[in-house]
Amino acid sequence: MKKKIGKLISIYSLNILLLFAVTHVIHVTPKQLYMLLVIFFVVANLEIWSLNFWKSKETSELTIMKQRMLATTTGETPRGVLAEPTSPYYDLLEKFNELQTYVRHMQYDANREINNYQTLLTSLPVGVINVNRNHMVDVFNQTAADFLGVEMPEIPILDSLVIRQFTLSEIINHTFNTKKRQQSILNLMVNGEARQYDVSTLYHQSGSNSEVMVMLYDLTEVLKIERMQADFLANASHEFKTPLTAITGFVETLQGEAGSDNDTRQQFLQIVANEAKRLSALVNDILSLSRLQHKIDEKVTDVEVAKIVDQQLKKIDTKTVTVHNEIASDFSVSGVANDISTIVQNLLTNSVKYNVMNGDIWVTVHKNQQQWQIDFKDTGIGIPFNQQSRIFERFYRGDESRQRKIASGTGLGLAIVNEIVNRHNGEIKVKSQVGVGTTISVVLPL
């Protein structure tokens, strides 16, 4: 401001001195002097305006550059300044434009890396949490939120607001204290459900800032499958051992003195034959399960369901029950004939086995535009409600079947049916009442 006032005083002073010089050289009248004062005042103002115009023209480029620089610092896209080669700031503006171009490219690369990072975090099947020394969480992906049973938070956030499991907090604190990686299997209750997680922590420090990254991997289904495999091996070993023990024992008996008695020999040989048949059925069922799990593709054809039911009834001893095949002879569906036959065989066998003396079985079907359903309804002993969810487990037999010594099968029939139905994206429904009977329905897509 002082510089501006000084310039104005200088211009006016110069013009006044010039006016005095002119009046001393040329004699002027008072009227002419007044005119000269007006002229010199106008000229002085024109000089001031011209100086300001050219000054503003020169500094406008710097003003624009300053505005663009401030806009860049606030996150706007970097922009350059158009500079004329005649501008006294041309070289400076060219360097500024190069800098803005570099910053723009860096912003693009940074945004791309951030987007890729966010996409990776979102799609990871591993929960990722990053906690700093002040217990503030600055990384928390959706998988971690799902694992811990919390809503996806706005970060940064205090760790105690999202990590509510004491054992997990202790592992994080222990990592900060020891500055060493930790790994553990945690059993956590999440939304009332027991879940097992593999927890790994990584400690890293940059200057005075230290952080711990937590990675959570859900082992619940993996451990469940491992338990199922262990149970399967234990049950299969037991099921194999029982008939093999019987066969071995009776063969050894027949090799002794008992083998010379014809009646005893026939009786024992019949037992050996029955146990061998049971062992063969068990092997066949295990092979069937293996085939289904490997999803071997089979040919889809038009299947006449009533004919399959009749074929299976010929293979099953139905002397103690009455089977009502209420399926129309012209009812057909598109499907894998072997799979449908296996379903019918196992469900019919169970309906006969767990029925009462002189009981009834009804086999019915119906379909719509999307799916078809086959129902097996019997008047048998029924299934307690607390066991209905387990009957499709391998080797599972209900308490009632053990008490009544009905467990003569392999214990894999319903498991095989379940595998087939799941393979075809179908559904099994169970409706049962103890002492009244059971209805098992299989729904398959057309």
Stockholm file with secondary structure:
# STOCKHOLM 1.0

chainA/1-446         MKKKIGKLISIYSLNILLLFAVTHVIHVTPKQLYMLLVIFFVVANLEIWSLNFWKSKETSELTIMKQRMLATTTGETPRGVLAEPTSPYYDLLEKFNELQTYVRHMQYDANREINNYQTLLTSLPVGVINVNRNHMVDVFNQTAADFLGVEMPEIPILDSLVIRQFTLSEIINHTFNTKKRQQSILNLMVNGEARQYDVSTLYHQSGSNSEVMVMLYDLTEVLKIERMQADFLANASHEFKTPLTAITGFVETLQGEAGSDNDTRQQFLQIVANEAKRLSALVNDILSLSRLQHKIDEKVTDVEVAKIVDQQLKKIDTKTVTVHNEIASDFSVSGVANDISTIVQNLLTNSVKYNVMNGDIWVTVHKNQQQWQIDFKDTGIGIPFNQQSRIFERFYRGDESRQRKIASGTGLGLAIVNEIVNRHNGEIKVKSQVGVGTTISVVLPL
#=GR chainA/1-446 SS CHHHHHHHHHHHHHHHHHHHHHHHHSCCCHHHHHHHHHHHHHHHHHHHHHHHHHHHHHHHHHHHHHHHHHHHHTTCCCCCCCCCTTSTTHHHHHHHHHHHHHHHHHHHHHHHHHHHHHHHHHHCSSEEEEEETTSEEEEECHHHHHHHTCCCCCSSEEGGGTCCCHHHHHHHHHHHHHCSCEEEEEEEEETTEEEEEEEEEEEEEETTEEEEEEEEEECHHHHHHHHHHHHHHHHHHHHHHHHHHHHHHHHHHHTTGGGGCHHHHHHHHHHHHHHHHHHHHHHHHHHHHHHHHTTCCCCCEEEEHHHHHHHHHTTSCCTTEEEEECCCTTCEEEECHHHHHHHHHHHHHHHHHTSCTTEEEEEEEEECSSEEEEEEEECSCCCCGGGTTTTTSTTCCCHHHHHTTCCCSCSCHHHHHHHHHHHTTCEEEEEEETTTEEEEEEEEEC
#=GC SS_cons         CHHHHHHHHHHHHHHHHHHHHHHHHSCCCHHHHHHHHHHHHHHHHHHHHHHHHHHHHHHHHHHHHHHHHHHHHTTCCCCCCCCCTTSTTHHHHHHHHHHHHHHHHHHHHHHHHHHHHHHHHHHCSSEEEEEETTSEEEEECHHHHHHHTCCCCCSSEEGGGTCCCHHHHHHHHHHHHHCSCEEEEEEEEETTEEEEEEEEEEEEEETTEEEEEEEEEECHHHHHHHHHHHHHHHHHHHHHHHHHHHHHHHHHHHTTGGGGCHHHHHHHHHHHHHHHHHHHHHHHHHHHHHHHHTTCCCCCEEEEHHHHHHHHHTTSCCTTEEEEECCCTTCEEEECHHHHHHHHHHHHHHHHHTSCTTEEEEEEEEECSSEEEEEEEECSCCCCGGGTTTTTSTTCCCHHHHHTTCCCSCSCHHHHHHHHHHHTTCEEEEEEETTTEEEEEEEEEC
//
